[in-house]
């Protein structure tokens, strides 16, 4: 109960009660968190999910943005376990890429040489039909394969392009669609009932999800379909973004990874996960290991209580995150819609720090 009270006290400062309170006064209108600490689950939910002021609950669904990358990377590690590929396999085996081609590991840890980002949504239909989205999906892949690359394994550049390519690689490795693979290999075995893509190519309807941004060219606010434009123009399913979930589901995924790291049998082998999280898998001069981020910088979003040398996770652009401190056996998932009504809101940085320091105090309490 003490942690729940602490989280409410800290997080209520950042949840707006009206649209006019953000972004100048508050970071978001909706917040949801789930924490595993001392083998006890703690959940909080605050704010409103939509313009009708529907209350946020523990089952409200959020667009988790780049936290999707953890799930895509896990599929790649499952493929490694099944000997469909290994971390050192060059991608020339699967795609027409000029030499030197990056390896799977270099794709996972963002040292592939690919650029960080591109505004594909400015070159293709922003609100596509199904047929347009199918064509865009192939055109974006062709652009990524043809884009000038740096030398693989030399520099760390956080790359959405790399994870779009990783999603397509996973599809080729398993010969199935990414959303189908995500359900079969991760969501179903871990009983993540609220985690899914909204696949426009299959005719999926928008979810009753927390709203994200009011942005020109799309229905406002964006709600129940992916916020990330480069994912949306491809039909809503991609390796870098697109998943919707709850804090509980994301934390349950993190807890499963923690148990695997500690030696339990799970969706990935302990050997493969430990290798993925090891220093040997870290990008040169970077802070990403194989699919996962680690705390970095003078002021990290996990605050001062999480162990820098034993914490793995990821941030999401919409205001989401998952962090796992394996030394203290703590899993913390945070969901917000910090991009409502606009992405031009930097307040999430302080919010994340205060949240994580409420979970694990820098004083060690």
LINLINDA-V986946 format. One line per field, one symbol per residue. psi: psi as a letter, one per 30 degrees, with the letter a starting at -180 (. if undefined). Layout:
BEGIN
psi->???
END
This chain:
BEGIN
psi->eeeeeeeeeeffffjkfleffkgeflflfkkklkkjkhgkkkklklakfafghkkkafgkkljfbffeeeeeeeeeeeeeeggfllffkkffffljkklkklleeeeeghgffklelkieffflkeilleeeeeeeeeeeeeeeffkkllkkgekjjjjeeefeeeeeeeeeefhlkeeeeeeefdeefghifgklljjffggklklilklcljkkflkklkkflkejefeefggfklfflfkkaleeeeeeeeeeeeeeefflkaflleeeeeeeglffgkkkgagkaiflllkllejlfgaffkkeggkkallkefhllkkjjfeghkkjkkklhffkfkfijgffeeeeeeeefeejkffg.
END
